[in-house]
Amino acid sequence: MERDILSLSQNKKVNFDKTEKIKKKKNSIKDSDLNPMHKSSTTMDLFGLNSLNFSRIKSTGNLIPLSNELNKKNSINDFELLSNLGRGSYAKVLLARNKFNGKLYAIKIINKNFLEKLNKEHEVHIEKYVLTKLNHPNIIKLNKTFQDKRHLYFVLEFCQNKDLSSLIKLIGNLDYKLIKYYSAEILSGLTYMHKNGIYHRDLKPENIGITDDMHLKIFDFGTAFIKGKYFDKKKMKFIELDDDLIENKLKEKNYEEEEIEIDNYTIKILKNEFVGTAEYVSPEVLNHKYNEISPAMDLWAFGCIIYLLFEGKSPFKGKNEKEIFNNINNLNYKFNEKFPEDAKDLIQKLLVLNPKDRIGFGNEKNNYNDIKEHPFFQDINFDNLDIINPPIEKIEIYLRNNGFFKEKIEEKNLNLSDNLKNNNFNFNNISDYNSEISDENNKMKKIKSMNKLYLVNLLNKKKNEEEKIIINNESENNENDENKVLLEDMLKKKSPWFHYNLRYVKLYGKGLIEYYDSDKITLKGSILINEFCKVVIIDDYKFELYTEKRKYVFKHTINKIAHIWARKINSIILRKLKKNKNDC
């Protein structure tokens, strides 16, 4: 009996030990788990052990959870995709609403295949590391990240009023008071970044977003440099190595290697290679004169941006990149007669060929006090920039007339996703959204059958009272509206050679679109609208019009006109369809 009890207890102990070993094995971290490109992995786990877990990467390679909120598993199905905000070489950015809290986000969707082919995996890690580390009012916030088999997703703070470049294109140039304020916000963001050893390296107006309350946010950190951190390409993680050791190894290779082997690590070397936009690139990057990457390259771009805010154009313009680079190397730029002296002096101290002679060089640890104490910023309080309203009084009326300061988009009833779904876009699988329609002829054959169903649904729709009123008014009063111009605007029309021409476009109530040259005199062509036409909204700014013979593409670079034009054209198509039914 004692033997039986002893053997039973031993068996239980063995089973317990086996269970503990299995648990330890499951919880252990392998190099293959940490490697997002590991071939045995079903998905490229670029964000940690769990493909849907949001974690912070530390220099040791360990993963530390941020919070319960951010660690919740997510998928693209948790969001309602609304419109296209932009596109890059391996990513696109969509406006999306969280289905659970109703908030709007900009979701950066990265194609894994393109990422691997372009050898840009390190850029995803850099951007995630930077955004999880930085927390500043003038730097874009990362809400969460997740992935599926084909894509990586960055859920970012949404800048409702687009970016600084769009504002300059709309206004031309800003007033002195607002320029000082915006320059201070950019400098505040740079100071925080540089103190944390992060250099942007692609600072430009297109990478500075504008929030709904007109504050600035720096974003797009894919090409950033992180001081003291080196990226191991094999293990796909950041490690800490002695800077002198790296420097000696690079000297042996004459600074020509992009990857070096040190202590079983394969280190990706971010040299002063050309990154960013030609008009804002610093001369040391352009000429590879200085091997050490420094924050001074961001200060050069900062000087170019201040100049742009005053002049409406960058200081170094040219017909091509060669001419731009020539102008940079020769400091070939000019100030107009009315250029403020304090701003002129600051720009001249920032746009210096030798980075070591640039104002602010080596002073990032002291919060760039030498720049902040410059006369240009004499009445700026850098401690309360985020709690005061930007001084936009002089341009406020103009901005209101161009779509700024409307109620927050979260409070609007956005129906864009419904419109896209009605036009046969499938948002359940993001790859369907990314795919292009290859066979135009087959698509046109479906238009007639699709069109009737779409128009009947639109006609019976009662949720949107505004749309219902427009349809009823135009169907009842079609005789009076036959020769009336319903809409007219300067739009960009896509040519058969895939470039856009600026056209003056008029829509008549009788079902005719005429488009003129930009002089509004020379008629370039016309489009007859009948019951077989179809309108497809691509995003807020762009729409396509399909006729029985061809496709027309129109867009506006600034104003959100797509819904307005689509609604008017659809009302004409409905009227034509009802008229044909009555005739039958």
C-alpha positions as CSV (number, residue, x, y, z in Angstrom):
1,M,0.0,0.0,0.0
2,E,2.8,2.4,0.9
3,R,4.5,1.5,-2.4
4,D,1.4,2.4,-4.4
5,I,1.0,5.7,-2.6
6,L,4.7,6.5,-3.2
7,S,4.5,5.6,-6.9
8,L,1.3,7.7,-7.3
9,S,3.0,10.7,-5.8
10,Q,6.0,10.2,-8.0
11,N,3.8,10.0,-11.1
12,K,2.0,13.2,-10.0
13,K,5.4,14.9,-9.5
14,V,6.6,13.8,-13.0
15,N,3.4,15.1,-14.6
16,F,3.7,18.4,-12.7
17,D,7.3,18.7,-13.9
18,K,6.2,18.0,-17.5
19,T,3.5,20.6,-17.3
20,E,5.9,23.2,-15.9
21,K,8.4,22.5,-18.7
22,I,5.7,22.9,-21.3
23,K,4.6,26.3,-19.7
24,K,8.2,27.5,-19.6
25,K,8.7,26.4,-23.2
26,K,5.6,28.3,-24.3
27,N,6.7,31.4,-22.4
28,S,10.4,31.3,-23.5
29,I,11.6,33.8,-26.1
30,K,13.5,32.5,-29.1
31,D,15.5,34.4,-31.6
32,S,13.1,33.2,-34.3
33,D,10.3,34.7,-32.3
34,L,12.0,38.1,-32.2
35,N,12.9,38.0,-35.9
36,P,10.0,39.3,-37.9
37,M,11.4,38.0,-41.2
38,H,12.0,34.5,-39.9
39,K,10.9,32.1,-42.6
40,S,9.2,29.7,-40.3
41,S,6.8,32.3,-39.0
42,T,3.4,32.5,-40.6
43,T,3.4,36.2,-40.3
44,M,6.2,38.7,-40.1
45,D,6.1,39.6,-36.4
46,L,7.4,43.1,-36.6
47,F,5.7,44.3,-33.4
48,G,6.8,41.7,-30.8
49,L,6.1,38.1,-29.8
50,N,2.4,38.3,-30.3
51,S,1.5,39.6,-33.8
52,L,-1.4,41.6,-32.3
53,N,0.4,42.8,-29.1
54,F,1.5,46.3,-28.7
55,S,4.8,46.4,-26.8
56,R,7.7,48.8,-26.3
57,I,11.1,47.6,-27.7
58,K,14.0,48.3,-25.3
59,S,17.7,48.2,-26.1
60,T,18.0,44.9,-24.4
61,G,15.6,43.3,-26.8
62,N,13.1,42.6,-24.1
63,L,9.5,43.6,-24.6
64,I,7.7,45.5,-21.9
65,P,3.9,46.0,-22.1
66,L,2.8,49.6,-22.2
67,S,-0.8,49.4,-20.8
68,N,-3.9,47.2,-20.7
69,E,-5.6,49.6,-23.2
70,L,-2.8,49.3,-25.8
71,N,-2.3,45.6,-25.3
72,K,-5.8,44.7,-26.4
73,K,-5.8,42.7,-29.6
74,N,-7.0,44.7,-32.6
75,S,-7.7,44.1,-36.3
76,I,-8.5,46.3,-39.2
77,N,-12.2,45.2,-38.8
78,D,-12.3,47.2,-35.6
79,F,-12.3,50.4,-37.8
80,E,-14.6,51.9,-40.3
81,L,-12.4,53.0,-43.2
82,L,-13.5,56.4,-44.6
83,S,-11.1,57.9,-47.1
84,N,-7.6,57.9,-48.5
85,L,-5.2,60.4,-46.9
86,G,-1.9,59.6,-48.8
87,R,0.4,57.0,-50.2
88,G,4.1,56.1,-50.0
89,S,6.5,53.6,-51.6
90,Y,5.3,50.7,-49.3
91,A,2.4,52.2,-47.4
92,K,-0.8,54.1,-47.6
93,V,-2.6,56.2,-45.0
94,L,-6.4,56.0,-44.5
95,L,-8.8,58.0,-42.4
96,A,-10.7,55.6,-40.1
97,R,-13.2,55.7,-37.3
98,N,-12.9,53.3,-34.4
99,K,-16.2,51.4,-34.2
100,F,-16.1,51.2,-30.4
101,N,-15.2,54.7,-29.3
102,G,-16.2,56.7,-32.5
103,K,-12.8,58.5,-32.6
104,L,-11.0,59.2,-35.9
105,Y,-7.5,58.0,-36.6
106,A,-5.0,58.0,-39.5
107,I,-4.1,54.4,-40.1
108,K,-0.8,53.8,-41.8
109,I,-1.1,50.5,-43.7
110,I,2.3,48.9,-44.7
111,N,2.6,46.2,-47.3
112,K,4.9,43.5,-45.9
113,N,6.0,42.2,-49.3
114,F,7.0,45.6,-50.6
115,L,8.7,46.4,-47.3
116,E,10.9,43.3,-47.6
117,K,11.6,43.8,-51.3
118,L,12.7,47.4,-50.7
119,N,14.9,46.3,-47.7
120,K,13.1,48.8,-45.5
121,E,12.2,46.6,-42.5
122,H,14.4,48.7,-40.2
123,E,12.4,51.9,-41.0
124,V,9.2,50.3,-39.5
125,H,11.1,49.4,-36.3
126,I,12.7,52.9,-36.1
127,E,9.3,54.6,-36.5
128,K,7.6,52.5,-33.9
129,Y,10.5,52.9,-31.4
130,V,10.5,56.7,-31.9
131,L,6.7,57.1,-31.6
132,T,6.5,54.9,-28.5
133,K,9.4,56.8,-26.8
134,L,8.3,60.4,-27.6
135,N,5.5,62.2,-25.9
136,H,5.3,65.9,-26.9
137,P,2.4,68.3,-27.9
138,N,4.1,68.9,-31.3
139,I,4.9,65.3,-32.2
140,I,2.3,63.0,-33.6
141,K,0.9,60.3,-31.2
142,L,0.9,56.6,-31.9
143,N,-2.3,55.0,-30.5
144,K,-1.6,51.4,-31.2
145,T,-0.1,48.9,-33.7
146,F,-1.2,45.5,-35.0
147,Q,-0.7,43.3,-38.0
148,D,-2.2,40.5,-40.1
149,K,-0.6,38.2,-42.7
150,R,-0.2,40.8,-45.4
151,H,-0.1,44.2,-43.6
152,L,1.3,46.1,-40.7
153,Y,-0.9,48.9,-39.1
154,F,0.1,52.1,-37.3
155,V,-3.0,53.8,-35.7
156,L,-1.9,57.4,-35.5
157,E,-3.4,60.7,-34.3
158,F,-5.4,62.3,-37.1
159,C,-4.5,65.9,-38.2
160,Q,-7.8,67.2,-39.5
161,N,-6.4,70.3,-41.3
162,K,-3.8,68.3,-43.4
163,D,-0.2,69.7,-43.3
164,L,1.8,72.8,-43.4
165,S,2.6,72.4,-47.1
166,S,-1.2,72.4,-47.9
167,L,-1.7,75.6,-45.8
168,I,1.1,77.3,-47.7
169,K,-0.3,76.3,-51.1
170,L,-3.7,77.7,-50.0
171,I,-2.5,80.9,-48.4
172,G,0.8,81.6,-50.2
173,N,2.6,82.9,-47.2
174,L,1.8,83.6,-43.5
175,D,1.9,86.7,-41.5
176,Y,4.8,87.6,-39.2
177,K,3.0,86.8,-35.9
178,L,1.8,83.4,-37.0
179,I,5.2,82.5,-38.5
180,K,6.9,83.2,-35.2
181,Y,4.4,81.0,-33.4
182,Y,4.6,78.1,-35.8
183,S,8.5,78.4,-35.9
184,A,8.4,78.2,-32.1
185,E,6.2,75.0,-32.1
186,I,8.6,73.3,-34.6
187,L,11.6,74.3,-32.5
188,S,9.9,73.0,-29.4
189,G,9.3,69.6,-31.0
190,L,12.9,69.5,-32.4
191,T,14.3,70.4,-28.9
192,Y,12.5,67.5,-27.3
193,M,13.5,65.1,-30.1
194,H,17.1,66.0,-30.1
195,K,17.4,65.9,-26.2
196,N,16.2,62.3,-26.5
197,G,18.9,61.5,-29.1
198,I,16.4,61.3,-32.1
199,Y,17.1,63.2,-35.3
200,H,14.3,63.4,-37.8
201,R,16.4,63.7,-41.1
202,D,13.4,64.4,-43.3
203,L,11.9,67.5,-41.8
204,K,9.7,69.4,-44.3
205,P,6.3,71.1,-44.4
206,E,4.7,67.9,-45.8
207,N,5.7,66.1,-42.6
208,I,4.2,68.7,-40.2
209,G,0.5,68.1,-39.7
210,I,-2.1,70.7,-38.6
211,T,-4.6,69.7,-35.9
212,D,-8.3,70.7,-35.8
213,D,-7.3,73.6,-33.5
214,M,-4.4,74.7,-35.8
215,H,-1.5,73.4,-33.7
216,L,1.5,71.7,-35.5
217,K,2.5,68.0,-35.2
218,I,5.7,66.5,-36.6
219,F,5.3,63.0,-38.1
220,D,6.9,60.4,-40.4
221,F,10.0,59.1,-38.5
222,G,10.8,56.2,-40.8
223,T,14.3,57.6,-41.7
224,A,15.1,59.0,-38.2
225,F,18.4,58.4,-36.5
226,I,18.5,57.2,-32.8
227,K,21.7,58.1,-31.1
228,G,23.4,55.3,-29.2
229,K,21.0,52.6,-30.6
230,Y,22.1,50.3,-33.4
231,F,19.7,48.0,-35.3
232,D,20.5,44.3,-35.6
233,K,19.1,43.2,-39.0
234,K,19.3,39.5,-38.2
235,K,17.5,39.6,-34.9
236,M,15.4,42.6,-35.8
237,K,15.9,44.6,-32.6
238,F,17.8,47.6,-31.2
239,I,21.0,47.0,-29.3
240,E,23.5,49.2,-27.5
241,L,27.2,49.2,-28.6
242,D,30.1,51.4,-27.8
243,D,30.3,54.3,-30.3
244,D,34.1,54.1,-30.5
245,L,33.9,50.5,-31.4
246,I,31.5,51.3,-34.3
247,E,33.6,54.2,-35.4
248,N,36.8,52.1,-35.5
249,K,35.0,49.4,-37.5
250,L,33.7,52.0,-40.0
251,K,37.2,53.5,-40.4
252,E,38.5,50.1,-41.4
253,K,35.8,50.0,-44.1
254,N,36.4,53.6,-45.2
255,Y,32.9,54.4,-44.2
256,E,31.6,52.6,-47.2
257,E,29.8,49.7,-45.7
258,E,26.0,49.8,-45.0
259,E,26.2,46.7,-42.7
260,I,29.0,45.6,-40.3
261,E,29.5,42.5,-38.2
262,I,30.3,43.1,-34.5
263,D,30.0,40.5,-31.7
264,N,27.6,38.3,-33.7
265,Y,25.4,41.3,-34.5
266,T,24.7,42.5,-38.0
267,I,24.5,46.3,-37.6
268,K,22.6,48.5,-40.0
269,I,24.7,51.7,-40.5
270,L,22.7,54.9,-41.1
271,K,25.3,57.1,-42.7
272,N,24.7,60.6,-44.1
273,E,23.1,59.0,-47.1
274,F,20.6,61.1,-49.1
275,V,17.2,61.0,-47.3
276,G,14.4,63.4,-47.5
277,T,13.4,66.0,-50.1
278,A,16.0,67.8,-52.2
279,E,14.9,71.4,-51.3
280,Y,15.4,70.7,-47.5
281,V,18.5,68.5,-47.5
282,S,21.5,69.8,-45.7
283,P,24.9,70.3,-47.5
284,E,26.7,67.8,-45.2
285,V,24.3,65.1,-46.3
286,L,24.4,66.1,-49.9
287,N,28.2,66.0,-50.1
288,H,28.9,63.2,-47.5
289,K,31.6,65.5,-46.0
290,Y,30.8,64.6,-42.3
291,N,30.5,61.0,-41.3
292,E,28.8,61.7,-38.0
293,I,25.0,62.2,-38.2
294,S,24.1,65.2,-36.0
295,P,20.9,67.2,-35.2
296,A,22.3,70.1,-37.2
297,M,20.7,68.6,-40.3
298,D,17.3,69.2,-38.8
299,L,18.3,72.8,-37.9
300,W,19.2,73.4,-41.6
301,A,15.7,72.2,-42.6
302,F,14.2,74.3,-39.9
303,G,15.9,77.4,-41.4
304,C,14.4,76.5,-44.9
305,I,10.9,76.1,-43.4
306,I,11.0,79.6,-41.7
307,Y,12.0,81.1,-45.1
308,L,9.2,79.2,-46.7
309,L,6.6,80.5,-44.3
310,F,7.6,84.1,-45.2
311,E,8.1,83.7,-48.9
312,G,5.6,80.9,-49.8
313,K,8.5,78.9,-51.4
314,S,11.7,77.2,-50.2
315,P,14.9,79.1,-50.4
316,F,16.6,76.7,-52.8
317,K,14.4,76.3,-55.9
318,G,15.5,74.9,-59.3
319,K,14.3,73.4,-62.5
320,N,15.8,70.0,-61.5
321,E,17.6,68.4,-58.6
322,K,21.1,69.3,-60.0
323,E,20.2,73.0,-60.0
324,I,18.7,72.7,-56.5
325,F,21.9,71.0,-55.1
326,N,24.0,73.7,-56.8
327,N,22.1,76.4,-55.1
328,I,22.4,74.7,-51.7
329,N,26.2,74.3,-52.1
330,N,26.6,77.9,-53.1
331,L,24.0,79.2,-50.6
332,N,22.3,80.8,-53.6
333,Y,19.1,82.3,-52.1
334,K,17.7,85.8,-51.7
335,F,15.5,87.8,-49.3
336,N,13.0,90.3,-50.6
337,E,13.1,93.9,-49.4
338,K,10.3,93.6,-46.9
339,F,11.9,90.5,-45.2
340,P,12.0,91.2,-41.4
341,E,15.6,91.7,-40.2
342,D,15.3,89.4,-37.1
343,A,14.0,86.5,-39.2
344,K,16.6,87.2,-41.9
345,D,19.4,87.1,-39.3
346,L,18.1,83.8,-37.8
347,I,17.8,82.1,-41.2
348,Q,21.3,83.2,-42.1
349,K,22.7,81.6,-38.9
350,L,20.8,78.4,-39.6
351,L,21.7,78.1,-43.3
352,V,25.4,77.7,-42.8
353,L,27.4,75.2,-44.9
354,N,29.5,73.8,-42.0
355,P,27.1,72.2,-39.5
356,K,29.5,73.0,-36.6
357,D,29.1,76.7,-37.3
358,R,25.3,76.5,-37.4
359,I,23.4,78.2,-34.5
360,G,22.3,75.6,-32.0
361,F,25.1,73.1,-32.9
362,G,25.9,71.0,-29.8
363,N,23.4,73.0,-27.7
364,E,20.5,70.5,-27.8
365,K,21.1,69.5,-24.2
366,N,20.7,73.1,-23.2
367,N,17.3,73.2,-24.9
368,Y,18.6,75.3,-27.8
369,N,18.6,78.4,-25.6
370,D,20.9,80.2,-28.1
371,I,18.1,79.9,-30.7
372,K,15.2,80.6,-28.3
373,E,17.0,83.7,-27.1
374,H,17.4,85.1,-30.6
375,P,15.5,88.4,-31.2
376,F,13.1,86.6,-33.5
377,F,11.6,84.7,-30.6
378,Q,11.9,87.6,-28.0
379,D,8.1,87.7,-27.2
380,I,7.6,83.9,-27.4
381,N,7.0,81.9,-24.2
382,F,8.1,78.3,-25.1
383,D,6.5,76.9,-21.9
384,N,2.9,77.5,-22.8
385,L,2.8,77.1,-26.6
386,D,0.4,74.2,-26.4
387,I,-2.2,75.9,-24.2
388,I,-2.6,79.2,-26.1
389,N,-4.4,79.5,-29.4
390,P,-2.3,80.0,-32.6
391,P,-2.6,83.7,-33.8
392,I,-4.6,83.1,-36.9
393,E,-6.7,86.2,-36.8
394,K,-5.5,87.6,-40.1
395,I,-6.2,84.5,-42.2
396,E,-9.2,83.1,-40.2
397,I,-11.9,84.4,-42.6
398,Y,-10.0,83.0,-45.6
399,L,-9.6,79.6,-43.8
400,R,-13.2,79.4,-42.9
401,N,-14.2,79.9,-46.5
402,N,-11.9,77.0,-47.5
403,G,-13.2,74.4,-45.1
404,F,-11.3,75.1,-41.9
405,F,-12.8,75.4,-38.4
406,K,-15.9,73.3,-39.1
407,E,-17.3,71.2,-36.3
408,K,-15.0,68.3,-35.5
409,I,-15.3,65.5,-37.9
410,E,-16.1,63.1,-35.1
411,E,-19.4,64.9,-34.7
412,K,-20.3,64.7,-38.4
413,N,-22.3,61.9,-40.0
414,L,-19.7,60.7,-42.4
415,N,-21.2,58.4,-45.1
416,L,-18.2,58.0,-47.2
417,S,-17.7,54.3,-46.3
418,D,-21.3,53.6,-47.2
419,N,-20.9,55.3,-50.6
420,L,-17.7,53.3,-51.3
421,K,-19.4,50.1,-50.4
422,N,-22.3,50.9,-52.7
423,N,-19.7,51.3,-55.4
424,N,-18.5,47.8,-54.9
425,F,-15.5,48.5,-52.6
426,N,-15.0,45.7,-50.1
427,F,-13.5,46.9,-46.8
428,N,-13.6,43.5,-45.1
429,N,-10.3,42.6,-46.7
430,I,-7.8,45.5,-47.0
431,S,-6.0,43.7,-49.9
432,D,-9.2,44.2,-52.0
433,Y,-9.0,47.9,-51.3
434,N,-5.4,48.1,-52.4
435,S,-5.9,46.1,-55.6
436,E,-6.5,48.0,-58.8
437,I,-9.1,47.1,-61.4
438,S,-7.1,45.6,-64.3
439,D,-9.7,44.9,-66.9
440,E,-11.5,48.1,-67.8
441,N,-13.7,46.5,-70.4
442,N,-15.2,43.9,-68.0
443,K,-15.9,46.7,-65.5
444,M,-17.8,48.8,-68.1
445,K,-20.0,45.8,-69.0
446,K,-21.2,45.6,-65.4
447,I,-22.0,49.3,-65.1
448,K,-25.5,49.1,-66.6
449,S,-26.7,46.3,-64.3
450,M,-24.9,47.8,-61.2
451,N,-26.2,51.3,-62.0
452,K,-29.9,50.4,-61.8
453,L,-29.5,48.7,-58.4
454,Y,-27.4,51.5,-57.1
455,L,-29.8,54.2,-58.2
456,V,-32.8,52.4,-56.9
457,N,-31.1,52.1,-53.5
458,L,-30.2,55.8,-53.6
459,L,-33.7,56.8,-54.5
460,N,-35.2,54.9,-51.6
461,K,-32.7,56.0,-49.1
462,K,-34.4,58.0,-46.3
463,K,-31.6,58.3,-43.8
464,N,-30.0,61.3,-45.3
465,E,-32.6,64.0,-45.4
466,E,-30.4,66.5,-47.2
467,E,-29.8,64.1,-50.1
468,K,-33.5,63.3,-50.3
469,I,-34.4,67.0,-50.6
470,I,-31.9,67.5,-53.4
471,I,-33.3,64.5,-55.3
472,N,-36.9,65.6,-55.0
473,N,-36.2,69.2,-55.9
474,E,-34.2,68.4,-58.9
475,S,-36.7,65.7,-60.1
476,E,-39.7,67.9,-59.7
477,N,-38.2,71.1,-61.2
478,N,-36.1,69.5,-63.9
479,E,-37.7,71.7,-66.6
480,N,-36.5,74.9,-64.9
481,D,-33.0,73.5,-64.3
482,E,-32.4,72.2,-67.8
483,N,-30.1,75.1,-68.8
484,K,-29.0,76.0,-65.3
485,V,-25.4,75.7,-64.3
486,L,-25.5,73.5,-61.2
487,L,-21.8,73.5,-60.4
488,E,-18.7,75.1,-61.7
489,D,-15.1,75.0,-60.4
490,M,-11.4,74.7,-61.3
491,L,-10.7,71.0,-61.2
492,K,-7.8,68.8,-62.3
493,K,-8.8,66.4,-65.1
494,K,-6.8,63.3,-65.7
495,S,-5.6,63.0,-69.3
496,P,-5.3,59.7,-71.3
497,W,-1.5,60.1,-70.8
498,F,-2.0,59.8,-67.0
499,H,-1.1,63.4,-66.1
500,Y,-3.5,66.0,-64.8
501,N,-4.5,69.3,-66.6
502,L,-6.2,72.2,-64.8
503,R,-9.7,72.6,-66.3
504,Y,-12.7,75.0,-65.7
505,V,-15.6,72.5,-65.3
506,K,-19.3,73.3,-65.6
507,L,-22.2,70.9,-64.8
508,Y,-25.6,71.8,-66.5
509,G,-28.9,70.6,-65.2
510,K,-29.8,69.1,-68.6
511,G,-27.1,66.5,-68.0
512,L,-24.0,67.9,-69.7
513,I,-20.5,68.6,-68.4
514,E,-18.3,71.0,-70.3
515,Y,-14.6,71.5,-69.5
516,Y,-12.6,74.5,-70.6
517,D,-8.9,75.4,-70.6
518,S,-7.9,77.3,-67.5
519,D,-8.5,80.5,-69.3
520,K,-12.3,79.6,-69.1
521,I,-12.7,80.4,-72.8
522,T,-11.4,77.5,-74.9
523,L,-13.7,74.5,-74.8
524,K,-11.7,71.3,-74.5
525,G,-14.5,68.8,-74.4
526,S,-17.9,67.7,-73.1
527,I,-19.5,64.7,-71.4
528,L,-23.1,63.7,-71.9
529,I,-24.7,62.3,-68.7
530,N,-27.4,59.6,-69.2
531,E,-29.0,56.8,-67.2
532,F,-26.0,54.5,-67.9
533,C,-23.4,56.7,-66.3
534,K,-21.9,56.0,-62.9
535,V,-20.1,58.1,-60.3
536,V,-17.4,56.6,-58.0
537,I,-16.0,58.6,-55.1
538,I,-12.3,57.8,-54.6
539,D,-11.8,60.2,-51.6
540,D,-13.0,63.6,-50.4
541,Y,-11.1,65.3,-53.2
542,K,-11.4,63.0,-56.2
543,F,-14.2,61.2,-58.1
544,E,-14.5,59.2,-61.3
545,L,-17.3,59.4,-63.9
546,Y,-18.0,56.3,-66.0
547,T,-19.9,56.6,-69.3
548,E,-20.6,53.8,-71.8
549,K,-17.4,54.6,-73.6
550,R,-14.8,55.7,-71.2
551,K,-13.7,56.9,-67.7
552,Y,-13.2,60.5,-66.6
553,V,-11.2,61.4,-63.4
554,F,-11.6,64.8,-61.7
555,K,-10.0,66.1,-58.5
556,H,-9.4,69.2,-56.4
557,T,-6.1,69.6,-54.6
558,I,-7.5,71.6,-51.7
559,N,-11.3,71.6,-51.3
560,K,-13.4,68.5,-50.6
561,I,-15.6,68.5,-53.6
562,A,-16.1,64.9,-54.5
563,H,-19.4,64.3,-52.6
564,I,-20.9,67.6,-53.9
565,W,-20.2,66.7,-57.5
566,A,-21.2,63.1,-57.1
567,R,-24.5,64.0,-55.5
568,K,-25.4,66.5,-58.3
569,I,-24.5,64.1,-61.1
570,N,-26.4,61.2,-59.4
571,S,-29.5,63.4,-59.2
572,I,-29.3,64.0,-62.9
573,I,-28.8,60.2,-63.6
574,L,-31.9,59.5,-61.4
575,R,-34.0,62.0,-63.3
576,K,-33.0,60.4,-66.6
577,L,-33.7,56.9,-65.3
578,K,-37.2,57.9,-64.0
579,K,-38.0,59.7,-67.2
580,N,-37.1,56.6,-69.2
581,K,-39.3,54.4,-66.9
582,N,-42.2,56.8,-67.4
583,D,-41.7,56.8,-71.2
584,C,-41.9,53.0,-71.1
